[in-house]
Amino acid sequence: MKIPPVQLMQFHARGLAVLAIHVQVMFFSACAPAQDKLQQAGALLAKATTDLTSQRYEAAVRQATAAAQLAPDSARVQQNAAEIVFLAGKPDASLPLFDRANELDPTNAPHNWQRGIALGIAGKWAEGAAQFKQHHDVNPDDVENSAWYYLCVAKSENLEAAKKSVIPSRGDGRQPMMSILQMLKQEKQPADVLAAAEANTAAGARRNMALFYADLYIAMFYDAAENAEETQKYLASSVGRGSSGYMVDTARVYLEHRFPKRSK
């Protein structure tokens, strides 16, 4: 049975714990000697995930890269290695691995929003826009996809083009996603997004995560408008609010890679 490494963007809150589970269970269906290499790659990816969660980023990159080299024809190994390398702060180095995963498994390519994020943070805006546009076909209501597409279009073309091409959503129930979409459509201001996150979620961890997403996508809104000061302010705030998960680590990589002086 095919087990995609991570399915759709709205499930990213499962975070690295689920990535670790996938890494450990997905290598046991091949025949020897290929099975041996897949098992070795799985062990390396498990170590890389442990290094990642312990913030040993260089070690995580080494382990993940070695796993990818051991199993160059496994889409799942390439995808998981790419995600680890990206989350370890190396978006540029992750791209050949994401590309190889898409090449090996074209059916999963539209789902590969992780590749789109890596492309954007690496500054490959037009390619990022293409990935997010493709992702919309298989995940039509994800406002996060809309936000990343907006940023990539603004950077690869211009802000007016981004405003005219906002990807719609029939409804994303996570707070404050629909307010974020209205902000992209110029119907609400960043303050309204923060207010929605506060008003529509119960106090505690859920509200903190709602505010994390508000800060992250407000930062992206300002980045699209080339307002570096406000971008860095809200990115830093989002990193401070986040606890764990793929997008929490993405916010950290976004800040560190695009604004290295602010992240120190």
C-alpha positions as CSV (number, residue, x, y, z in Angstrom):
1,M,0.0,0.0,0.0
2,K,1.3,3.4,-0.9
3,I,1.8,5.6,2.2
4,P,2.5,9.2,1.2
5,P,4.9,10.8,3.7
6,V,2.5,13.6,4.6
7,Q,-0.9,13.9,2.9
8,L,-2.4,17.4,2.7
9,M,-1.5,20.7,4.2
10,Q,-4.3,20.8,6.7
11,F,-2.8,17.7,8.4
12,H,0.6,19.3,9.0
13,A,-0.1,19.7,12.8
14,R,0.7,16.0,13.1
15,G,4.3,17.2,12.8
16,L,7.5,15.4,13.3
17,A,6.1,12.7,15.5
18,V,4.1,11.3,12.6
19,L,7.1,11.8,10.2
20,A,9.1,9.6,12.6
21,I,6.5,6.9,12.6
22,H,6.3,6.8,8.8
23,V,10.1,6.7,8.6
24,Q,10.2,3.6,10.8
25,V,7.4,1.6,9.3
26,M,7.6,2.2,5.5
27,F,10.7,0.1,4.6
28,F,9.7,-3.5,5.1
29,S,8.0,-4.6,1.9
30,A,10.9,-4.7,-0.5
31,C,12.9,-7.8,-1.4
32,A,16.6,-8.3,-0.5
33,P,19.0,-6.8,-1.2
34,A,16.9,-3.7,-1.9
35,Q,15.1,-4.3,1.4
36,D,18.4,-4.0,3.2
37,K,19.1,-0.6,1.7
38,L,15.6,0.6,2.5
39,Q,16.0,-0.6,6.1
40,Q,19.3,1.2,6.4
41,A,17.7,4.3,4.9
42,G,14.9,4.0,7.3
43,A,17.3,3.8,10.3
44,L,19.1,6.9,9.0
45,L,15.9,8.8,8.6
46,A,14.8,7.9,12.1
47,K,18.1,9.2,13.5
48,A,17.8,12.3,11.4
49,T,14.3,12.9,12.8
50,T,15.7,12.5,16.3
51,D,18.4,15.0,15.5
52,L,15.9,17.4,14.1
53,T,13.7,17.4,17.1
54,S,16.8,17.9,19.3
55,Q,17.9,20.8,17.1
56,R,21.0,19.1,15.9
57,Y,20.4,20.4,12.4
58,E,23.7,19.6,10.7
59,A,23.6,16.0,11.9
60,A,20.0,15.7,10.7
61,V,21.0,16.9,7.2
62,R,23.9,14.4,7.1
63,Q,21.7,11.5,8.1
64,A,18.9,12.4,5.7
65,T,21.3,13.0,2.8
66,A,22.9,9.6,3.4
67,A,19.5,7.9,3.5
68,A,18.6,9.5,0.1
69,Q,21.8,8.3,-1.4
70,L,21.2,4.8,-0.2
71,A,17.7,4.6,-1.8
72,P,17.8,6.9,-4.8
73,D,14.8,5.1,-6.4
74,S,12.4,5.3,-3.4
75,A,10.0,8.2,-3.7
76,R,9.2,7.9,0.0
77,V,12.8,8.0,1.1
78,Q,13.5,11.0,-1.1
79,Q,10.4,12.9,0.2
80,N,11.1,12.2,3.8
81,A,14.8,13.2,3.4
82,A,13.7,16.3,1.6
83,E,11.4,17.3,4.4
84,I,14.1,16.7,7.1
85,V,16.7,18.7,5.1
86,F,14.3,21.6,4.6
87,L,13.2,21.7,8.3
88,A,16.9,21.6,9.3
89,G,17.2,24.9,7.6
90,K,18.5,23.9,4.2
91,P,15.7,24.7,1.7
92,D,18.0,24.9,-1.3
93,A,19.6,21.5,-0.5
94,S,16.1,20.0,-0.1
95,L,14.9,20.9,-3.6
96,P,16.7,18.1,-5.6
97,L,15.3,15.6,-3.1
98,F,11.7,16.9,-3.5
99,D,12.2,17.0,-7.3
100,R,13.4,13.4,-7.3
101,A,10.4,12.4,-5.2
102,N,8.0,14.0,-7.7
103,E,9.9,12.4,-10.6
104,L,9.6,8.9,-9.0
105,D,6.0,9.3,-8.0
106,P,4.2,11.7,-10.3
107,T,0.8,10.8,-8.8
108,N,1.9,12.4,-5.5
109,A,3.4,15.5,-7.1
110,P,0.2,17.6,-6.9
111,H,0.0,16.9,-3.2
112,N,3.6,18.0,-2.5
113,W,2.9,21.3,-0.9
114,Q,6.1,20.8,1.1
115,R,8.1,21.2,-2.1
116,G,6.2,24.5,-2.8
117,I,7.1,25.9,0.6
118,A,10.8,25.0,0.0
119,L,10.8,26.6,-3.4
120,G,9.3,29.8,-2.0
121,I,11.7,30.1,0.9
122,A,14.6,29.3,-1.5
123,G,13.4,32.3,-3.6
124,K,12.3,30.2,-6.6
125,W,9.0,32.0,-6.7
126,A,7.6,31.1,-10.1
127,E,8.2,27.4,-9.5
128,G,6.6,27.7,-6.1
129,A,3.5,29.4,-7.6
130,A,3.2,26.5,-10.1
131,Q,3.4,23.9,-7.3
132,F,0.7,25.7,-5.2
133,K,-1.5,26.1,-8.3
134,Q,-1.2,22.4,-8.9
135,H,-1.9,21.6,-5.2
136,H,-5.2,23.6,-5.4
137,D,-6.5,21.0,-7.9
138,V,-6.3,18.3,-5.2
139,N,-6.9,20.4,-2.1
140,P,-9.2,23.2,-3.2
141,D,-10.2,24.7,0.1
142,D,-6.9,25.1,1.9
143,V,-6.3,28.8,2.7
144,E,-2.7,28.2,3.5
145,N,-2.2,27.1,-0.1
146,S,-3.8,30.3,-1.2
147,A,-1.5,32.4,1.0
148,W,1.7,30.7,-0.3
149,Y,0.5,31.1,-3.9
150,Y,-0.2,34.8,-3.2
151,L,3.3,35.3,-1.9
152,C,4.9,33.4,-4.8
153,V,2.9,35.4,-7.4
154,A,3.7,38.7,-5.7
155,K,7.4,37.9,-5.7
156,S,7.6,36.3,-9.2
157,E,5.3,38.9,-10.9
158,N,4.0,41.8,-8.7
159,L,1.6,42.6,-5.9
160,E,-1.2,43.6,-8.2
161,A,-1.0,40.3,-10.0
162,A,-1.2,38.5,-6.6
163,K,-4.2,40.5,-5.6
164,K,-6.0,39.6,-8.8
165,S,-5.2,35.9,-8.6
166,V,-6.1,34.9,-5.0
167,I,-7.1,31.2,-4.9
168,P,-10.6,30.9,-3.4
169,S,-11.8,28.5,-0.8
170,R,-15.3,27.2,-0.2
171,G,-14.5,27.1,3.5
172,D,-11.5,26.3,5.7
173,G,-12.8,25.7,9.2
174,R,-9.5,26.3,11.0
175,Q,-9.3,29.6,12.7
176,P,-8.4,32.2,11.5
177,M,-8.1,30.9,7.9
178,M,-11.1,32.5,6.3
179,S,-10.1,35.8,7.8
180,I,-6.6,35.3,6.3
181,L,-8.3,34.7,2.9
182,Q,-10.3,37.9,3.3
183,M,-7.0,39.7,4.1
184,L,-5.4,38.4,0.9
185,K,-8.5,39.7,-1.0
186,Q,-8.0,43.1,0.6
187,E,-11.3,42.8,2.5
188,K,-9.7,42.7,6.0
189,Q,-6.7,44.1,7.7
190,P,-4.0,42.2,9.7
191,A,-5.6,43.4,12.9
192,D,-8.9,41.7,11.9
193,V,-7.1,38.4,11.5
194,L,-5.6,38.6,14.9
195,A,-9.0,39.6,16.4
196,A,-10.6,36.6,14.7
197,A,-7.9,34.3,16.1
198,E,-8.6,35.7,19.6
199,A,-12.4,35.7,19.4
200,N,-13.1,32.4,17.7
201,T,-10.8,30.0,19.7
202,A,-10.9,29.0,23.3
203,A,-8.1,30.1,25.5
204,G,-5.1,27.8,25.7
205,A,-3.2,25.8,23.2
206,R,-5.8,26.1,20.4
207,R,-5.8,29.9,20.7
208,N,-2.0,30.0,20.8
209,M,-1.9,28.0,17.5
210,A,-4.6,30.2,16.0
211,L,-2.4,33.2,16.8
212,F,0.6,31.4,15.4
213,Y,-1.1,31.0,12.1
214,A,-2.4,34.6,12.2
215,D,1.2,35.9,12.7
216,L,2.7,33.6,10.1
217,Y,0.3,34.6,7.3
218,I,0.2,38.3,8.3
219,A,4.0,38.1,7.9
220,M,3.6,36.6,4.5
221,F,1.0,39.3,3.6
222,Y,3.6,42.0,4.4
223,D,6.4,40.0,2.7
224,A,4.3,40.1,-0.5
225,A,4.1,43.9,-0.2
226,E,7.9,44.1,0.4
227,N,7.5,45.4,3.9
228,A,10.5,43.7,5.5
229,E,10.2,45.3,8.9
230,E,6.6,44.1,9.5
231,T,7.4,40.7,7.9
232,Q,10.2,40.1,10.4
233,K,8.1,41.4,13.3
234,Y,5.3,38.9,12.7
235,L,7.5,36.0,11.7
236,A,9.4,36.4,14.9
237,S,6.1,36.5,16.8
238,S,4.9,33.4,15.1
239,V,8.1,31.5,15.9
240,G,7.7,32.6,19.5
241,R,4.1,31.2,19.7
242,G,4.7,27.9,17.9
243,S,5.3,24.7,19.9
244,S,5.7,21.8,17.4
245,G,4.6,20.8,13.9
246,Y,5.7,21.1,10.3
247,M,4.5,24.7,9.9
248,V,6.0,25.8,13.2
249,D,9.4,24.6,11.9
250,T,8.6,26.2,8.6
251,A,8.2,29.6,10.3
252,R,11.6,29.2,11.9
253,V,13.2,28.3,8.6
254,Y,11.4,31.2,6.8
255,L,12.8,33.7,9.3
256,E,16.3,32.2,9.5
257,H,16.7,31.8,5.7
258,R,15.1,35.1,4.5
259,F,16.0,37.3,7.4
260,P,19.2,35.9,9.0
261,K,20.1,39.0,10.9
262,R,16.7,39.1,12.7
263,S,16.8,35.4,13.6
264,K,20.1,35.7,15.5
